[in-house]
Amino acid sequence: MIFTRDRSFYRSLVALAVPVALQNLITFAVSFADNLMVGALGDAAVSGVYMGGQVQTFLQMFSGGIEGAILILAAQYWGRQDTGSIKKIVSIGLHFSVLVGILVTAVCLIAPGPIISVFAKDPSVVADGADYLRVVCFSYLFFCVTQALIAAMRSVEVARIGMLVSAVSLVVNVSLNYCLIFGHFGFPAMGVKGAALATVIARMTETAVMVFYAARVDRRLCLKLRDVLSTDRTLRRDFIRYGMPIIGGNVVWSVNMMASSAILGRFPASVITAASVSNTLHSLAYVTMNGMSAALGIITGKTVGAGKYERMREYAYTVQVIFLILGFVTGGAMFLVKDAFIGLYGGITAEAVDASRQFITVLSVTFIGTCYQVPTLFGLVKSGGDVGFVFKNDTIFVFLVVLPSAIIASYLGAPAWVVFACLKCDQILKCFVAVVKINRFDWMKNLTRDNRLEQKI
């Protein structure tokens, strides 16, 4: 049976995916507004903010690993309706998130210039990137706390609050961008520093809204200060045991992203601008897929945690077909809209426009693979309990295929689009691994502590 007849699965998938997808769309709109407004300042400013944003990418990947650990463990306990254990898992995740936010902020405050110079050599790009990073780093702690709390809510099937938080962030960020970048309504024209300050204030607002919701509005977990301050040694060991491969996989991917930026950073500023433009469109294309992936992860964790393995097999067959179809549709759409999308960037050079067309053409092909293997490996394999497989898979592809091929291509003098294609080749290659792994069904593992105790008895 290719498509499951369980209608509740489709209802749950849509009900959870839509708020997450809309949240991602709003988050994308914030980033896109930054890019468009900064784009009016020229290639150096766009490239500087893009390179400064690589630290946010690293933080997001690391924070995402912690969120993934919260989601996977908490969703399985939610399948058993064990909210006491979920609160402890959330508390542990918050502690790790705060630690990461503080450490990354401190490093960026101490050495913003040297950090940007790792990714780019153009002096004007390094200068703008350092100015941006020196201010935006104050947003990192707030970002980590907010994302951990959103993951906690998603794990108990409360997804709409993330959308609300992102909507508030959009209004605050775009409004302040307009005022602080260009100096409207009596504010000083701060350029890239203004974009960074707007992000900081938006992140602070997000955290305030999220904390208020978790403490005063939510009725599923009813988190209190004592819950956040408490911990549990046994569950902390579980969090580290099952969370470290998730965090490790995200860190590997963040290293890949930063190394990719460093490789492309050896090209002229027009190529870096093209990478920023094409990756922005990629982020937009990611919205629907990411929402469905997150929804699938919650459903998988809850289903496996409840011990319904046969039903999970039906779901797995269904979503593989859905994501493959989505990949072809989205990849085709990216190719068709590339010229119109690039046209939104009025301040970039002709060289950047040409490079953007080439990069987006590459993405329109590789996204077909991305749309199949990324959500199924996360939403099924990771969320189903086999947390180490994706980490090993990513590590092998990043360090043995992606980065070596891109470095060799760049040193041989290959065109920028060839190097870019090397950096994205794993998105297709991983599909062959994913289809075998998923259909073996050896990834369904109940990670809840009560379940393991029952098995021993």
Buried (B, 14 or more C-beta within 10 A) or exposed (E): EEEBEEEEBBEBBEBBBBBBBBBBBBBBBBBBBBBBBBBEBBBBBBBBBBBBBBBBBBBBBBBBBBBBBBBBBBBBBBBBEBBEBBBBBBBBBBBBBBEBBEBBBEBBEEBBEEBBBBBBEBEBBBBBBBBBBBBBBBBBBBBBBBBBBBBBBBBBBBBBBBBBBBBBBBEBBBBBBBBBBBBEEEBEEBBBBBBBBBBBBBBBBBBBBBBEBBBEEBEBBEBEEEBBEEEBEEBBEBBEBBBBBBBBBBBBBBBBBBBBBBBBBBBBBBBBBBBBBBBBBBBBBBBBBBBBBBBBBBBBBBBBBBBBEEBBBBBBBBBBEBBBEBBEEBBEBBBEBBEEBBEBBEBBBEBBBBBBBBBBBBBBBBBBBBBBBBBBBBBBBBBBBBBBBBBEBBBBBBBEBBBEBBBEBBEEEBEBBBBBBBBBBBBBBBBEBBBEBBEEEEBBEBBBBEBEEEEEE
